[in-house]
Amino acid sequence: MTARKKAGDGGRRTDARTAAEWGLFGIAALLVAAVVAILVLDWANGASDPAAFRTTLRPAVAAEGGHQVPVEIENSGGQAAAEIVVRAELEIDGEVVEAEETVDFLAGGERTEVTFVFAHDPATGGLTVQVASYREP
């Protein structure tokens, strides 16, 4: 609040706010309300939930050197995860071939893609992909 002296009022102080002051007060109040709303939404959407992973297999592509299998990994939890180990197992005629990829970092809600390469076509066997481990950053 600013004190203003008006001409002819004998030097007395008045406590009237100017339009600019009211405007700045309104903007500041809106900013504070926005920050509070963001914090409440973040809390309500489970940002404190632990990391949780979802894997989605994409169609295999035959390429030189083997069959490439793209896999999308999504951290559907609220917390970030680091050093995520993704393990794929391909079983064909009783023989199991394992492969492993590591994702450096995934924030909550983030997704990325890794590609596994197998000598045999995964369509001729059983392919399973899962997150084996991760660490909290």
SEMIRO-125323 format. One line per 2 residues: their letters; for each residue x, y, z of N, C-alpha, C. Coordinates in nm, 3 decimals. Example, Ala and Ser with C-alpha at 12.3 -4.5 7.8 and 13.67 -1.06 7.14 Angstrom:
2
AS = 1.319,-0.569,0.780,1.230,-0.450,0.780,1.320,-0.330,0.780  1.285,-0.225,0.708,1.367,-0.106,0.714,1.290,0.003,0.787
// end
This chain:
137
MT = 0.084,-0.116,0.000,0.000,0.000,0.000,0.089,0.123,0.000  0.055,0.222,-0.078,0.135,0.344,-0.085,0.055,0.461,-0.030
AR = 0.127,0.544,0.038,0.063,0.666,0.091,0.075,0.774,-0.015  -0.031,0.845,-0.038,-0.033,0.952,-0.138,-0.074,1.083,-0.069
KK = -0.013,1.188,-0.114,-0.051,1.322,-0.065,-0.125,1.391,-0.177  -0.239,1.443,-0.145,-0.317,1.516,-0.246,-0.295,1.665,-0.224
AG = -0.296,1.735,-0.334,-0.281,1.881,-0.325,-0.404,1.938,-0.256  -0.382,2.022,-0.164,-0.493,2.090,-0.097,-0.552,2.010,0.018
DG = -0.495,1.895,0.055,-0.551,1.821,0.167,-0.470,1.845,0.295  -0.386,1.944,0.295,-0.310,1.981,0.414,-0.198,1.883,0.445
GR = -0.153,1.803,0.347,-0.042,1.711,0.368,-0.082,1.581,0.436  -0.211,1.556,0.451,-0.255,1.430,0.512,-0.231,1.314,0.416
RT = -0.208,1.197,0.470,-0.185,1.077,0.389,-0.317,1.006,0.360  -0.330,0.958,0.239,-0.444,0.874,0.203,-0.392,0.738,0.161
DA = -0.471,0.638,0.179,-0.427,0.501,0.149,-0.498,0.443,0.027  -0.516,0.519,-0.073,-0.582,0.472,-0.194,-0.480,0.404,-0.284
RT = -0.519,0.290,-0.342,-0.432,0.219,-0.435,-0.462,0.266,-0.575  -0.356,0.269,-0.656,-0.375,0.309,-0.795,-0.420,0.188,-0.877
AA = -0.463,0.213,-0.996,-0.505,0.104,-1.086,-0.388,0.011,-1.117  -0.269,0.066,-1.131,-0.151,-0.018,-1.158,-0.124,-0.113,-1.041
EW = -0.138,-0.062,-0.920,-0.116,-0.147,-0.802,-0.219,-0.260,-0.796  -0.345,-0.227,-0.823,-0.448,-0.330,-0.824,-0.420,-0.432,-0.935
GL = -0.375,-0.386,-1.050,-0.342,-0.476,-1.160,-0.229,-0.570,-1.123  -0.122,-0.516,-1.064,-0.010,-0.602,-1.021,-0.052,-0.699,-0.912
FG = -0.138,-0.653,-0.820,-0.188,-0.742,-0.716,-0.267,-0.858,-0.778  -0.349,-0.827,-0.877,-0.427,-0.931,-0.944,-0.339,-1.032,-1.014
IA = -0.236,-0.983,-1.083,-0.144,-1.073,-1.153,-0.070,-1.162,-1.053  -0.024,-1.105,-0.944,0.047,-1.183,-0.842,-0.045,-1.288,-0.780
AL = -0.169,-1.250,-0.753,-0.265,-1.345,-0.697,-0.292,-1.460,-0.794  -0.302,-1.429,-0.923,-0.321,-1.535,-1.024,-0.201,-1.628,-1.031
LV = -0.080,-1.574,-1.023,0.040,-1.658,-1.026,0.046,-1.750,-0.905  0.014,-1.699,-0.789,0.014,-1.783,-0.668,-0.092,-1.892,-0.681
AA = -0.211,-1.856,-0.730,-0.317,-1.955,-0.748,-0.276,-2.062,-0.850  -0.206,-2.022,-0.956,-0.160,-2.118,-1.057,-0.059,-2.215,-0.999
VV = 0.034,-2.167,-0.920,0.133,-2.255,-0.857,0.065,-2.354,-0.764  -0.029,-2.306,-0.684,-0.102,-2.395,-0.593,-0.180,-2.499,-0.673
AI = -0.244,-2.459,-0.781,-0.320,-2.553,-0.864,-0.229,-2.659,-0.926  -0.112,-2.619,-0.973,-0.017,-2.716,-1.030,0.027,-2.816,-0.925
LV = 0.056,-2.770,-0.806,0.098,-2.861,-0.699,-0.014,-2.958,-0.661  -0.136,-2.908,-0.655,-0.250,-2.996,-0.622,-0.271,-3.098,-0.732
LD = -0.265,-3.057,-0.859,-0.281,-3.151,-0.971,-0.170,-3.254,-0.973  -0.048,-3.212,-0.946,0.065,-3.303,-0.942,0.042,-3.409,-0.834
WA = -0.004,-3.367,-0.719,-0.030,-3.459,-0.610,-0.147,-3.552,-0.646  -0.252,-3.496,-0.703,-0.371,-3.575,-0.736,-0.344,-3.677,-0.847
NG = -0.253,-3.645,-0.938,-0.222,-3.737,-1.048,-0.121,-3.842,-1.011  -0.083,-3.850,-0.886,0.003,-3.959,-0.841,0.149,-3.941,-0.871
AS = 0.200,-3.820,-0.867,0.341,-3.799,-0.895,0.430,-3.865,-0.790  0.372,-3.905,-0.678,0.453,-3.972,-0.577,0.444,-4.124,-0.589
DP = 0.367,-4.174,-0.687,0.359,-4.318,-0.708,0.495,-4.369,-0.757  0.532,-4.490,-0.718,0.661,-4.543,-0.764,0.661,-4.568,-0.915
AA = 0.779,-4.585,-0.969,0.791,-4.615,-1.111,0.719,-4.747,-1.141  0.650,-4.751,-1.253,0.581,-4.872,-1.299,0.600,-4.878,-1.450
FR = 0.622,-4.997,-1.502,0.660,-5.007,-1.643,0.559,-5.087,-1.724  0.542,-5.042,-1.847,0.458,-5.110,-1.943,0.543,-5.130,-2.068
TT = 0.546,-5.252,-2.120,0.621,-5.279,-2.243,0.524,-5.313,-2.354  0.554,-5.262,-2.474,0.470,-5.286,-2.591,0.560,-5.333,-2.705
LR = 0.533,-5.455,-2.754,0.610,-5.510,-2.866,0.561,-5.450,-2.996  0.654,-5.413,-3.081,0.623,-5.368,-3.216,0.654,-5.484,-3.312
PA = 0.602,-5.482,-3.432,0.629,-5.591,-3.526,0.780,-5.604,-3.557  0.824,-5.730,-3.566,0.965,-5.759,-3.597,0.992,-5.724,-3.743
VA = 1.115,-5.680,-3.767,1.158,-5.644,-3.901,1.281,-5.727,-3.937  1.274,-5.799,-4.050,1.389,-5.877,-4.096,1.492,-5.781,-4.153
AE = 1.614,-5.793,-4.104,1.721,-5.706,-4.150,1.849,-5.787,-4.159  1.950,-5.729,-4.221,2.078,-5.797,-4.229,2.131,-5.819,-4.087
GG = 2.167,-5.941,-4.057,2.219,-5.972,-3.924,2.115,-6.024,-3.828  1.987,-6.032,-3.869,1.887,-6.088,-3.780,1.752,-6.019,-3.792
HQ = 1.669,-6.046,-3.694,1.534,-5.991,-3.688,1.529,-5.888,-3.577  1.495,-5.767,-3.613,1.491,-5.658,-3.515,1.350,-5.647,-3.456
VP = 1.346,-5.642,-3.321,1.218,-5.632,-3.252,1.217,-5.504,-3.169  1.148,-5.399,-3.217,1.137,-5.277,-3.137,1.040,-5.298,-3.021
VE = 1.077,-5.245,-2.905,0.993,-5.256,-2.786,0.984,-5.117,-2.723  0.861,-5.073,-2.700,0.840,-4.946,-2.633,0.828,-4.972,-2.483
IE = 0.902,-4.894,-2.404,0.897,-4.903,-2.258,0.841,-4.771,-2.207  0.737,-4.780,-2.126,0.675,-4.660,-2.070,0.680,-4.668,-1.918
NS = 0.723,-4.559,-1.857,0.718,-4.548,-1.712,0.583,-4.485,-1.679  0.485,-4.567,-1.644,0.350,-4.517,-1.617,0.334,-4.472,-1.473
GG = 0.440,-4.483,-1.393,0.435,-4.436,-1.255,0.468,-4.288,-1.245  0.470,-4.238,-1.124,0.496,-4.096,-1.103,0.641,-4.063,-1.078
QA = 0.718,-4.159,-1.030,0.858,-4.135,-0.998,0.948,-4.172,-1.116  1.062,-4.107,-1.124,1.161,-4.138,-1.228,1.233,-4.268,-1.194
AA = 1.294,-4.327,-1.295,1.371,-4.450,-1.278,1.500,-4.438,-1.360  1.604,-4.502,-1.310,1.734,-4.500,-1.380,1.783,-4.643,-1.398
EI = 1.870,-4.661,-1.495,1.932,-4.790,-1.523,1.829,-4.902,-1.529  1.729,-4.884,-1.614,1.621,-4.981,-1.629,1.669,-5.095,-1.718
VV = 1.669,-5.215,-1.662,1.714,-5.332,-1.736,1.591,-5.401,-1.796  1.591,-5.410,-1.929,1.482,-5.474,-2.002,1.535,-5.606,-2.058
RA = 1.465,-5.714,-2.025,1.510,-5.848,-2.066,1.409,-5.909,-2.162  1.460,-5.967,-2.272,1.376,-6.036,-2.371,1.422,-6.182,-2.378
EL = 1.324,-6.272,-2.382,1.353,-6.415,-2.397,1.273,-6.468,-2.515  1.345,-6.530,-2.607,1.283,-6.591,-2.725,1.301,-6.742,-2.715
EI = 1.188,-6.813,-2.711,1.193,-6.960,-2.703,1.146,-7.017,-2.835  1.237,-7.094,-2.898,1.205,-7.162,-3.024,1.249,-7.307,-3.010
DG = 1.157,-7.400,-3.026,1.183,-7.545,-3.017,1.256,-7.581,-2.888  1.214,-7.526,-2.778,1.272,-7.558,-2.648,1.402,-7.486,-2.616
EV = 1.457,-7.417,-2.711,1.581,-7.342,-2.690,1.547,-7.196,-2.657  1.609,-7.144,-2.552,1.580,-7.008,-2.508,1.701,-6.919,-2.537
VE = 1.674,-6.808,-2.605,1.776,-6.708,-2.633,1.738,-6.583,-2.555  1.833,-6.533,-2.476,1.806,-6.415,-2.395,1.883,-6.295,-2.449
AE = 1.822,-6.178,-2.435,1.887,-6.053,-2.471,1.850,-5.950,-2.365  1.937,-5.850,-2.352,1.915,-5.751,-2.247,1.954,-5.613,-2.297
ET = 1.874,-5.514,-2.263,1.902,-5.374,-2.295,1.887,-5.293,-2.168  1.961,-5.182,-2.159,1.950,-5.093,-2.043,1.911,-4.954,-2.090
VD = 1.808,-4.900,-2.026,1.764,-4.763,-2.052,1.820,-4.678,-1.940  1.891,-4.571,-1.977,1.958,-4.487,-1.877,1.862,-4.420,-1.780
FL = 1.753,-4.360,-1.831,1.665,-4.281,-1.744,1.528,-4.266,-1.808  1.424,-4.279,-1.726,1.287,-4.251,-1.770,1.215,-4.176,-1.659
AG = 1.168,-4.057,-1.691,1.088,-3.982,-1.595,0.948,-4.043,-1.588  0.872,-4.009,-1.487,0.735,-4.056,-1.477,0.654,-4.010,-1.597
GE = 0.583,-4.104,-1.661,0.503,-4.071,-1.778,0.580,-4.070,-1.908  0.710,-4.088,-1.902,0.793,-4.084,-2.024,0.801,-4.222,-2.086
RT = 0.828,-4.225,-2.216,0.846,-4.353,-2.286,0.965,-4.345,-2.380  1.020,-4.462,-2.410,1.131,-4.472,-2.504,1.121,-4.606,-2.575
EV = 1.208,-4.626,-2.671,1.206,-4.751,-2.746,1.345,-4.812,-2.751  1.352,-4.943,-2.731,1.476,-5.018,-2.748,1.449,-5.123,-2.856
TF = 1.556,-5.174,-2.916,1.541,-5.275,-3.020,1.628,-5.396,-2.987  1.565,-5.512,-2.984,1.636,-5.639,-2.965,1.658,-5.702,-3.102
VF = 1.771,-5.770,-3.117,1.803,-5.836,-3.244,1.821,-5.985,-3.217  1.746,-6.067,-3.289,1.753,-6.213,-3.275,1.789,-6.275,-3.409
AH = 1.861,-6.385,-3.405,1.899,-6.455,-3.527,1.778,-6.522,-3.591  1.683,-6.569,-3.508,1.563,-6.638,-3.559,1.444,-6.542,-3.556
DP = 1.348,-6.572,-3.642,1.227,-6.491,-3.649,1.145,-6.511,-3.522  1.118,-6.404,-3.446,1.040,-6.418,-3.323,0.897,-6.469,-3.346
AT = 0.846,-6.455,-3.468,0.711,-6.502,-3.498,0.703,-6.654,-3.493  0.816,-6.724,-3.503,0.816,-6.870,-3.501,0.831,-6.926,-3.361
GG = 0.838,-6.841,-3.263,0.853,-6.889,-3.125,0.777,-6.800,-3.029  0.811,-6.814,-2.903,0.746,-6.734,-2.799,0.841,-6.627,-2.747
LT = 0.803,-6.503,-2.761,0.887,-6.392,-2.718,0.823,-6.325,-2.597  0.899,-6.312,-2.490,0.852,-6.238,-2.373,0.952,-6.127,-2.342
VQ = 0.898,-6.011,-2.305,0.981,-5.896,-2.273,0.931,-5.841,-2.141  1.024,-5.812,-2.050,0.985,-5.754,-1.921,1.097,-5.669,-1.866
VA = 1.060,-5.579,-1.777,1.159,-5.500,-1.705,1.207,-5.585,-1.590  1.338,-5.608,-1.585,1.395,-5.695,-1.481,1.432,-5.617,-1.356
SY = 1.479,-5.494,-1.373,1.519,-5.416,-1.256,1.536,-5.269,-1.295  1.541,-5.185,-1.193,1.572,-5.044,-1.210,1.621,-4.990,-1.078
RE = 1.674,-4.869,-1.082,1.714,-4.805,-0.958,1.654,-4.666,-0.952  1.632,-4.619,-0.830,1.579,-4.484,-0.813,1.692,-4.385,-0.827
P = 1.673,-4.280,-0.907,1.782,-4.184,-0.927,1.805,-4.098,-0.803
// end
